[in-house]
Amino acid sequence: MAIEAVWPDIIETLHALSQLPLETKNKNQGLRMIADLSMRALRTQACSLALIDSEGRYLALAACRGFDADFERRMVGKRVEPCATGDGKQLDFALFARGEIIEQANLQVAGQSIVNNQIAQRYNLKSVLSYPLKSEGRLIGYFNHFSSNSEGFSEQDKRLLEIFAANAVLFIERFKH
């Protein structure tokens, strides 16, 4: 879809994003709202915001959207422990620790991605774009977008996710003080 066709929706979404710091005093609610707005702009099926603890020992899901309510309730706040390699059941933490953009397809094949393949199958997730969240040069988490499209993400999608990731970092930093 051409950017011109969705431009009014993107402007409205980015305006709502700019108002978020003024309207939201609750960190978790704000992160859920950022996730919702980013899903609308990127037209993705689901997303999650995962934060790394201060010692870099684990990821904890701060927001999880686009899944069923029960799954989201169970996952938010859940710690994802690292493992040496991605086996489709546990997270390949070394992949995340590099702090690079991660883009993967074939999420439904066991051992082929950073996502549990059974979850990918259940929610028809075929590709993921994970954008690192960095504050003062330090990796603090990842913003993950999932799509049922097996072709992956466009350059425009990547730029939009970069905008939302930067806003998520600003929002997270606001609650440190």
C-alpha positions as CSV (number, residue, x, y, z in Angstrom):
1,M,0.0,0.0,0.0
2,A,1.4,3.4,-1.0
3,I,2.2,5.8,1.8
4,E,-0.1,8.4,0.3
5,A,-3.1,6.1,0.9
6,V,-2.4,5.9,4.6
7,W,-0.8,9.3,5.2
8,P,-3.9,10.8,7.0
9,D,-4.0,7.9,9.4
10,I,-0.3,8.1,10.1
11,I,-0.6,11.8,10.8
12,E,-3.4,11.1,13.2
13,T,-1.5,8.3,14.9
14,L,1.7,10.3,15.3
15,H,-0.3,13.2,16.7
16,A,-1.8,10.8,19.3
17,L,1.7,9.6,20.1
18,S,2.9,13.1,20.6
19,Q,0.1,13.7,23.1
20,L,0.8,10.6,25.1
21,P,3.3,12.2,27.6
22,L,0.8,14.9,28.4
23,E,-2.1,12.5,28.9
24,T,-0.6,9.4,30.6
25,K,0.8,9.1,34.1
26,N,0.9,5.3,34.2
27,K,4.0,3.7,32.6
28,N,2.3,0.4,31.7
29,Q,-0.8,2.0,30.3
30,G,1.4,4.4,28.2
31,L,3.5,1.5,26.8
32,R,0.3,-0.4,25.9
33,M,-0.9,2.8,24.1
34,I,2.4,3.1,22.2
35,A,2.1,-0.5,21.2
36,D,-1.5,0.0,20.0
37,L,-0.6,3.2,18.0
38,S,2.4,1.5,16.4
39,M,0.3,-1.5,15.3
40,R,-2.2,0.9,13.7
41,A,0.6,2.8,11.8
42,L,2.5,-0.3,10.7
43,R,-0.7,-2.3,10.1
44,T,0.8,-5.3,11.9
45,Q,-1.0,-8.2,13.6
46,A,0.6,-8.1,17.0
47,C,3.5,-6.5,18.9
48,S,5.3,-6.6,22.2
49,L,7.6,-4.3,24.1
50,A,10.3,-6.2,26.1
51,L,12.6,-4.5,28.5
52,I,16.0,-5.8,29.7
53,D,16.7,-5.7,33.4
54,S,19.4,-3.4,34.6
55,E,22.0,-6.2,34.9
56,G,21.1,-7.7,31.5
57,R,20.0,-11.0,32.9
58,Y,16.5,-11.3,31.3
59,L,13.9,-9.6,29.2
60,A,10.5,-8.8,30.7
61,L,7.4,-8.1,28.6
62,A,6.1,-4.6,29.4
63,A,3.4,-4.6,26.7
64,C,1.9,-7.3,24.6
65,R,-0.9,-6.4,22.1
66,G,-2.8,-8.1,19.3
67,F,-3.1,-11.5,21.1
68,D,-6.1,-12.8,23.0
69,A,-6.7,-11.1,26.4
70,D,-5.8,-14.2,28.4
71,F,-2.4,-14.6,26.6
72,E,-1.6,-10.9,27.1
73,R,-2.4,-11.1,30.8
74,R,-0.2,-14.1,31.3
75,M,2.7,-12.6,29.2
76,V,3.0,-9.0,30.5
77,G,5.5,-8.9,33.3
78,K,6.8,-12.4,32.5
79,R,10.5,-12.8,32.5
80,V,12.1,-14.4,29.5
81,E,15.3,-16.2,30.6
82,P,18.2,-16.3,28.2
83,C,19.6,-19.5,26.6
84,A,22.7,-20.2,24.6
85,T,20.8,-20.8,21.3
86,G,17.4,-20.3,19.9
87,D,15.6,-23.6,19.9
88,G,12.1,-22.4,19.1
89,K,11.2,-22.8,22.8
90,Q,13.6,-20.4,24.5
91,L,15.0,-17.0,23.5
92,D,18.5,-16.8,21.9
93,F,19.6,-14.0,24.2
94,A,22.9,-13.5,22.5
95,L,21.0,-12.4,19.4
96,F,19.2,-9.7,21.4
97,A,22.3,-8.7,23.4
98,R,24.0,-7.4,20.2
99,G,21.4,-4.5,20.2
100,E,20.8,-4.7,16.4
101,I,17.6,-4.7,14.4
102,I,16.3,-8.2,14.0
103,E,14.1,-9.2,11.1
104,Q,13.0,-12.8,10.7
105,A,10.5,-14.8,8.7
106,N,9.5,-18.5,8.9
107,L,8.3,-18.0,12.5
108,Q,6.2,-21.1,12.4
109,V,9.1,-23.4,11.8
110,A,10.6,-24.9,15.0
111,G,14.1,-23.6,15.8
112,Q,14.1,-21.1,13.0
113,S,13.3,-17.8,14.8
114,I,13.3,-15.8,18.0
115,V,9.6,-16.6,18.5
116,N,8.2,-19.8,19.9
117,N,6.9,-21.6,16.8
118,Q,3.7,-22.8,18.6
119,I,2.8,-19.3,19.5
120,A,3.5,-18.2,15.9
121,Q,1.3,-20.9,14.6
122,R,-1.5,-20.2,17.1
123,Y,-1.6,-16.5,16.1
124,N,-0.6,-16.9,12.4
125,L,2.6,-14.9,12.9
126,K,4.9,-15.3,9.9
127,S,7.5,-12.5,10.3
128,V,8.9,-10.3,13.0
129,L,10.7,-7.0,13.1
130,S,12.5,-6.3,16.4
131,Y,13.9,-2.8,16.9
132,P,16.3,-2.2,19.8
133,L,15.4,0.3,22.5
134,K,18.6,2.3,23.5
135,S,19.1,4.9,26.1
136,E,22.4,6.8,26.3
137,G,24.0,4.1,24.2
138,R,22.8,1.3,26.5
139,L,20.3,-1.4,25.3
140,I,17.2,-1.3,27.4
141,G,14.8,-3.5,25.4
142,Y,13.2,-4.3,22.1
143,F,10.0,-3.3,20.3
144,N,8.8,-6.3,18.4
145,H,6.2,-6.3,15.6
146,F,4.7,-9.4,14.2
147,S,3.0,-9.8,10.8
148,S,1.0,-12.6,9.1
149,N,2.7,-11.5,5.9
150,S,5.6,-13.8,5.1
151,E,7.3,-11.2,2.9
152,G,8.5,-9.2,5.9
153,F,8.7,-5.5,6.4
154,S,9.3,-2.6,4.0
155,E,11.8,0.2,4.6
156,Q,8.8,2.5,5.4
157,D,7.8,0.0,8.1
158,K,11.3,0.1,9.5
159,R,11.4,3.9,9.7
160,L,8.0,4.0,11.3
161,L,9.0,1.5,14.0
162,E,12.2,3.5,14.6
163,I,9.9,6.5,15.4
164,F,7.8,4.5,17.8
165,A,10.9,2.9,19.4
166,A,12.4,6.4,20.0
167,N,9.1,7.5,21.6
168,A,8.9,4.4,23.7
169,V,12.5,5.1,25.0
170,L,11.5,8.7,25.9
171,F,8.4,7.5,27.6
172,I,10.4,4.8,29.6
173,E,13.0,7.4,30.6
174,R,10.4,9.7,31.8
175,F,9.5,7.2,34.6
176,K,13.1,6.7,35.7
177,H,13.1,10.1,37.5
